[in-house]
Amino acid sequence: MLTTIKKKLFKRHINIEPVESKSQIVDPTLTDAVLSGWFRQETGELFTGFAITADDTVLDIGCGNGPFSHFCAQRGAEIIFADIDAAKVEATHQGLKGTAARALHPLVTDANPIPLDDARATKVIAMEVLEHVDDPKAFIRELVRVGKPGAQYLITVPDPLGESVQKKLAPDSYFQQPNHIRVFDRDTFEALVRESGLVIEKIEYYGFYWSIWWFFFWACKQDLAPPWHPLLNQWTQTWNTLLTLPDGARIKRALDEAMPKSQAIIARKPLL
């Protein structure tokens, strides 16, 4: 449930309509995301180094409410969007209708196995999913199986430093099924991807803003929906003020490295 909530928050805060320049970015969390390398309209990159074109077939596994699928659909790609929650898949389907996607394929699955043929996708997205699955190695094997030779993968998991703080602040249910049942230290995450046969192209850490947002969220004891507590609004305003300063982007990068919310790996399936 928390993964769906986090993706809903991401979609709520991220306006993924075309942005011509940073001066036109109004939403502070969009500013943060763009500075982290997300939703690069000018280059067609979902994340820096992970470009989407109309020739791609994208599998978004654990799609939630579909913010990443939506960006890819805007590029004209074929989209396979999958989640264990049928209601979320249907909501994503409705949200993708009318986009430039050349084909839409909703898929309700627990990914054990993924009901797709071998070598189906050219781009595979698995955002904040691995920490929820019972057998991460089997899950990664399925991702590799359904990717074409040369397919590119974007996989993220929560960073262990932020999770160590969450364990002291979040309710017990946060680290129980169906939420986070494991924490990946950085070496373990990297080894899991390498041992699957994928070749790692890039490793990134980002999301200090979201780390602090969630720490404050538990203190507010509010529902998982707006209107947000004044503390959360004040934190967003403070962060936005920082990002408007001449040195804001550099400070953000330093804080993202010190306490990121997530670790991201871009990898590629070798050619035959």
C-alpha positions as CSV (number, residue, x, y, z in Angstrom):
1,M,0.0,0.0,0.0
2,L,2.8,2.5,0.9
3,T,4.4,2.0,-2.6
4,T,1.1,3.0,-4.2
5,I,0.8,6.0,-1.9
6,K,4.3,7.1,-2.6
7,K,3.7,6.9,-6.4
8,K,0.4,8.8,-5.9
9,L,2.3,11.5,-4.0
10,F,4.9,11.6,-6.8
11,K,2.2,12.0,-9.4
12,R,0.4,14.6,-7.3
13,H,3.5,16.7,-7.0
14,I,5.0,16.1,-10.4
15,N,3.3,18.0,-13.3
16,I,4.7,16.1,-16.2
17,E,3.4,18.4,-18.9
18,P,6.2,19.9,-21.1
19,V,8.4,22.3,-19.3
20,E,10.4,24.7,-21.5
21,S,12.8,26.0,-18.9
22,K,13.5,25.9,-15.2
23,S,12.1,29.4,-14.9
24,Q,8.7,27.9,-15.8
25,I,8.8,25.3,-13.1
26,V,6.3,26.3,-10.4
27,D,5.8,23.2,-8.3
28,P,8.7,23.0,-5.8
29,T,8.7,19.2,-5.9
30,L,8.8,19.2,-9.7
31,T,11.8,21.5,-9.4
32,D,13.4,19.0,-7.0
33,A,12.7,16.1,-9.4
34,V,14.0,17.9,-12.4
35,L,17.2,18.8,-10.6
36,S,17.6,15.1,-9.6
37,G,17.4,14.2,-13.3
38,W,13.7,13.1,-13.6
39,F,11.2,14.0,-16.4
40,R,13.7,15.7,-18.8
41,Q,11.3,16.9,-21.4
42,E,13.9,18.5,-23.6
43,T,15.8,15.2,-24.0
44,G,13.0,12.7,-23.6
45,E,14.7,11.1,-20.6
46,L,12.5,9.7,-17.9
47,F,15.7,9.8,-15.8
48,T,19.1,11.0,-16.9
49,G,20.5,8.2,-19.0
50,F,17.2,6.5,-19.6
51,A,15.7,8.0,-22.7
52,I,12.3,7.0,-24.1
53,T,11.3,7.1,-27.8
54,A,8.3,6.1,-29.9
55,D,10.1,2.9,-30.9
56,D,10.3,1.6,-27.3
57,T,8.1,-1.0,-25.7
58,V,8.1,0.0,-22.0
59,L,7.2,-2.3,-19.1
60,D,6.4,-0.4,-16.0
61,I,6.1,-3.1,-13.3
62,G,4.5,-2.0,-10.0
63,C,3.1,1.1,-11.9
64,G,0.9,2.4,-9.1
65,N,-1.0,5.4,-10.4
66,G,1.3,5.5,-13.5
67,P,3.3,8.8,-13.4
68,F,6.3,7.0,-15.1
69,S,4.1,5.3,-17.7
70,H,2.5,8.6,-18.4
71,F,5.8,10.3,-19.3
72,C,6.7,7.3,-21.5
73,A,3.3,7.5,-23.2
74,Q,3.8,11.1,-24.0
75,R,6.9,10.0,-26.0
76,G,4.7,7.7,-28.1
77,A,6.0,4.4,-26.8
78,E,4.1,1.2,-26.4
79,I,3.3,0.9,-22.7
80,I,2.8,-2.3,-20.7
81,F,1.8,-1.2,-17.2
82,A,1.5,-3.8,-14.5
83,D,0.5,-3.9,-10.8
84,I,-0.9,-6.3,-8.3
85,D,-3.7,-3.9,-7.6
86,A,-6.4,-4.2,-10.4
87,A,-7.9,-0.8,-9.4
88,K,-4.6,0.9,-9.9
89,V,-4.1,-0.7,-13.2
90,E,-7.5,0.5,-14.4
91,A,-6.9,4.0,-13.0
92,T,-3.6,4.1,-14.9
93,H,-5.3,2.8,-18.0
94,Q,-7.9,5.6,-17.9
95,G,-5.1,8.2,-17.3
96,L,-3.1,7.0,-20.3
97,K,-6.0,7.1,-22.8
98,G,-5.7,10.0,-25.2
99,T,-1.9,10.2,-24.8
100,A,0.5,9.7,-27.7
101,A,1.2,6.1,-26.8
102,R,1.1,3.8,-29.8
103,A,-0.3,0.9,-27.7
104,L,-1.5,0.4,-24.1
105,H,-1.5,-3.0,-22.4
106,P,-2.9,-3.2,-18.8
107,L,-1.6,-6.1,-16.8
108,V,-2.7,-7.3,-13.3
109,T,0.0,-9.5,-11.9
110,D,2.2,-10.3,-8.9
111,A,5.1,-10.8,-11.3
112,N,5.6,-14.4,-10.2
113,P,5.9,-15.0,-13.1
114,I,5.2,-12.0,-15.4
115,P,2.7,-13.1,-18.0
116,L,4.7,-11.9,-21.0
117,D,6.7,-13.6,-23.7
118,D,10.5,-13.6,-23.5
119,A,12.3,-10.6,-24.9
120,R,9.1,-8.4,-25.0
121,A,10.3,-5.0,-23.7
122,T,13.1,-2.5,-24.7
123,K,12.7,-0.5,-21.5
124,V,11.9,-1.9,-18.1
125,I,11.0,0.2,-15.1
126,A,10.7,-1.1,-11.5
127,M,10.3,1.8,-9.1
128,E,10.4,1.0,-5.4
129,V,9.2,-2.6,-5.9
130,L,12.0,-4.9,-4.9
131,E,11.7,-4.1,-1.2
132,H,8.2,-5.6,-1.3
133,V,8.8,-8.9,-3.0
134,D,9.4,-12.2,-1.3
135,D,12.1,-13.4,-3.7
136,P,14.1,-10.5,-5.2
137,K,16.4,-12.8,-7.2
138,A,13.4,-14.5,-8.9
139,F,11.8,-11.1,-9.5
140,I,14.9,-9.8,-11.2
141,R,15.2,-13.0,-13.3
142,E,11.7,-12.3,-14.6
143,L,12.6,-8.7,-15.5
144,V,15.6,-9.9,-17.4
145,R,13.6,-12.6,-19.2
146,V,11.0,-10.2,-20.6
147,G,13.6,-7.7,-21.7
148,K,15.0,-7.9,-25.3
149,P,18.8,-8.2,-25.8
150,G,20.1,-4.6,-25.3
151,A,17.0,-3.6,-23.2
152,Q,17.6,-0.9,-20.6
153,Y,16.4,-1.1,-17.0
154,L,15.6,1.5,-14.4
155,I,15.4,0.0,-11.0
156,T,15.1,1.9,-7.7
157,V,14.8,0.9,-4.0
158,P,14.8,2.9,-0.8
159,D,18.3,3.9,0.5
160,P,19.3,2.1,3.7
161,L,20.2,5.3,5.6
162,G,16.8,6.7,5.3
163,E,15.2,3.4,6.1
164,S,17.2,3.2,9.3
165,V,15.6,6.4,10.4
166,Q,12.2,5.2,9.3
167,K,12.5,2.2,11.5
168,K,12.7,4.5,14.5
169,L,9.8,6.7,13.4
170,A,7.3,4.7,11.2
171,P,4.6,2.4,12.6
172,D,5.5,-1.3,12.6
173,S,3.3,-1.9,9.6
174,Y,5.7,0.1,7.4
175,F,8.1,-2.9,7.6
176,Q,5.5,-5.6,7.2
177,Q,3.7,-7.2,4.3
178,P,2.6,-5.7,1.9
179,N,5.0,-2.9,2.6
180,H,8.7,-2.9,3.1
181,I,9.8,-6.4,4.0
182,R,13.6,-5.9,3.4
183,V,16.2,-3.1,3.3
184,F,18.8,-3.2,0.6
185,D,22.2,-1.9,1.5
186,R,24.0,-0.4,-1.5
187,D,26.4,-3.3,-2.1
188,T,23.6,-5.9,-1.9
189,F,21.5,-3.9,-4.4
190,E,24.3,-3.6,-6.8
191,A,25.3,-7.3,-6.5
192,L,21.7,-8.4,-7.1
193,V,21.5,-6.5,-10.4
194,R,25.0,-7.6,-11.5
195,E,24.4,-11.3,-10.6
196,S,21.2,-11.2,-12.7
197,G,23.4,-10.8,-15.8
198,L,22.6,-7.1,-16.3
199,V,25.4,-4.7,-16.9
200,I,25.2,-1.6,-14.7
201,E,25.6,1.7,-16.6
202,K,24.8,4.2,-13.8
203,I,24.1,4.4,-10.0
204,E,22.5,7.5,-8.6
205,Y,21.2,8.6,-5.1
206,Y,18.5,11.2,-4.7
207,G,15.6,12.4,-2.6
208,F,16.8,14.2,0.5
209,Y,13.6,16.3,0.3
210,W,11.4,13.2,0.4
211,S,13.4,11.6,3.2
212,I,12.7,14.6,5.4
213,W,9.1,14.8,4.2
214,W,8.4,11.3,5.4
215,F,10.1,11.8,8.7
216,F,7.9,14.8,9.3
217,F,4.9,13.0,8.0
218,W,5.0,10.4,10.8
219,A,5.1,13.3,13.3
220,C,2.0,14.9,11.9
221,K,-0.2,11.8,12.4
222,Q,-2.5,12.7,9.6
223,D,-4.3,10.7,6.9
224,L,-2.4,9.7,3.7
225,A,-4.1,12.4,1.7
226,P,-4.4,16.2,1.6
227,P,-5.0,18.7,3.0
228,W,-1.4,18.3,4.3
229,H,-0.4,19.3,7.8
230,P,1.2,22.8,8.1
231,L,4.5,21.2,8.9
232,L,4.6,19.4,5.6
233,N,3.6,22.5,3.7
234,Q,6.3,24.6,5.6
235,W,9.0,22.0,4.8
236,T,8.1,22.1,1.1
237,Q,8.1,25.9,1.1
238,T,11.5,25.9,2.9
239,W,13.0,23.5,0.4
240,N,11.6,25.5,-2.5
241,T,13.2,28.6,-1.1
242,L,16.6,26.8,-0.9
243,L,16.3,25.7,-4.5
244,T,15.8,29.3,-5.7
245,L,19.1,30.4,-4.2
246,P,22.2,30.6,-6.5
247,D,23.8,27.8,-4.5
248,G,20.6,25.8,-4.0
249,A,21.3,23.1,-6.6
250,R,24.8,22.4,-5.2
251,I,23.4,22.1,-1.7
252,K,20.7,19.8,-2.9
253,R,23.2,17.5,-4.5
254,A,25.3,17.4,-1.3
255,L,22.2,16.5,0.8
256,D,21.0,14.0,-1.7
257,E,24.3,12.2,-1.3
258,A,24.2,12.5,2.5
259,M,20.7,11.1,3.0
260,P,18.9,10.1,-0.2
261,K,15.4,8.7,-0.2
262,S,16.3,6.2,-3.0
263,Q,19.1,4.5,-4.8
264,A,18.7,4.1,-8.6
265,I,20.4,1.8,-11.0
266,I,20.3,2.0,-14.8
267,A,21.4,-1.3,-16.3
268,R,21.3,-3.0,-19.7
269,K,20.7,-6.6,-20.8
270,P,23.7,-7.7,-22.9
271,L,23.3,-8.3,-26.6
272,L,23.3,-11.9,-27.7
